Amino acid sequence: MQVILAQALLGLNVGVFYAMLSLGLAVIFGLLNIINFAHGAMYMLGAFIALIGYSLLEQWFGISLQIGFWASLLVAPVIVGILGVLIERLMLKRLYELDHIYGLLLTFGITLILQGLFANYFNVSGTPYPGQPEALSGVVNLGFMYFPTYRLFAIVFSLVVCFATWWVIEHTKLGSRLRAGVENPDLTQAFGLNVPLMVTLTFAFGAGLAGLAGVLAAPIYSVSPLMGADLIIVVFAVVVIGGMGSIMGAILSGLALGLVEGLTKVFYPPAASTVIFFLMVLVLLFRPAGLFGKEK
């Protein structure tokens, strides 16, 4: 039982990253109807911003400034969000009237460019992030296991961000305006709301969520140009299972599938890397819109 509980908690640690990335994808698809394949690259970029800000600013640019972990939680999402604004305004807005495949191909191309740029300057096998805060070092005694303090912080912080985002979109005036702008942009604009600005900020927010997840992941996983590519396929499977565009579906499916993956490592380890895709196939067979998606 101790092994099962420990592995479930480790699976939940993975699941919160699935949830955050899936949430960003769901926000962008649900409100903009764009399949953003560059989401994994935004995650990678967030981790690299944290790494560069902590250890490479002075070495590269002669800037005597160190951006610590706590500052990176604010700085990285903002920088990634600004990049999202540029991508949406300069590229994606030209594709809204076209088939989804064009947006998918464009964002896939952006992914390859960003991966290539960082691969030229960094170790592809990964670079450790040295900036984990002292306050989050050590372990916590949970009774059935000693769990790293930082990983516990990552779980709690990610859950707060995910459910706060869901609450804002579903239960506030801002969220209702966003949904109205998607369902009927012409009528919404007739009421004086700037729909193009709302669309741009929504894409920036979704990209910023990916950047934030990257910062949280940096002290746990090696920071690598391919870290987003390794994760984005799984995240797409999570979004499909939860239901494309479903905010709560993305959150709950990410958490649940992280747990399933963790528990699979206990009972049948060889299937741990494929169990999510097996579940995706079952969902597509019996409920194509996803567990929380709306049937058309």
PyMOL commands that set and color helices and strands:
alter all, ss='L'
color gray80, all
select helices_A, chain A and resi 2-32+39-55+57-61+69-90+92-94+100-119+134-136+149-171+173-183+185-190+195-217+227-242+247-267+269-271+275-286
alter helices_A, ss='H'
color red, helices_A
select strands_A, chain A and resi 139-141+146-148
alter strands_A, ss='S'
color yellow, strands_A
deselect
rebuild
show_as cartoon
